[in-house]
Amino acid sequence: MANPQAINDDLGEFIEIANVDAVRVNLQGWRLVDGGNHSHVIATDLWIEPGAYRAF
């Protein structure tokens, strides 16, 4: 994944995932991939309600 240490602020880098569906979504098992051949699999339940978003 991108390097959060590369940013000169307290927030670092992050992503947001929005649920634009009408039902809640579990992100468990989703794989996040960057352009530099790095990835991360969400290993636990991570629910997003309809119309909501999560920032990581």
C-alpha positions in Angstrom: 0.0 0.0 0.0 1.1 3.6 -0.3 3.4 4.9 2.4 1.6 7.0 5.0 5.0 8.3 6.2 5.4 10.1 2.9 2.9 12.8 3.8 3.9 15.8 6.0 0.7 15.8 8.1 -0.9 13.9 11.0 -3.4 12.2 8.7 -1.2 10.4 6.3 -2.8 8.7 3.3 -6.3 7.1 3.4 -9.0 5.7 1.3 -12.8 6.1 1.5 -15.3 3.4 0.5 -18.9 4.4 0.0 -21.9 2.1 0.0 -24.3 3.5 -2.7 -26.5 0.4 -2.5 -29.8 0.0 -0.6 -28.5 -2.8 1.6 -25.6 -3.0 4.0 -22.4 -4.5 2.7 -19.7 -6.6 4.5 -16.2 -5.9 3.2 -14.8 -9.0 4.8 -12.7 -10.8 2.1 -12.3 -7.7 -0.1 -8.8 -7.1 -1.4 -7.4 -3.6 -1.6 -4.7 -3.2 -4.3 -2.5 -0.3 -5.1 -0.5 0.4 -8.3 2.7 -0.7 -6.7 2.0 -4.5 -6.4 0.9 -4.3 -2.7 -2.4 -5.5 -1.4 -4.4 -6.0 1.8 -7.3 -8.4 2.5 -9.9 -7.3 5.0 -9.9 -10.3 7.3 -12.8 -9.4 9.7 -16.3 -8.3 9.4 -16.5 -4.6 8.3 -20.1 -3.5 7.6 -21.0 -0.4 5.7 -24.7 0.7 6.0 -26.6 2.0 2.9 -25.6 5.5 2.0 -22.7 5.4 4.5 -18.9 5.4 3.9 -15.8 4.3 5.8 -12.4 6.0 5.7 -9.2 4.1 6.3 
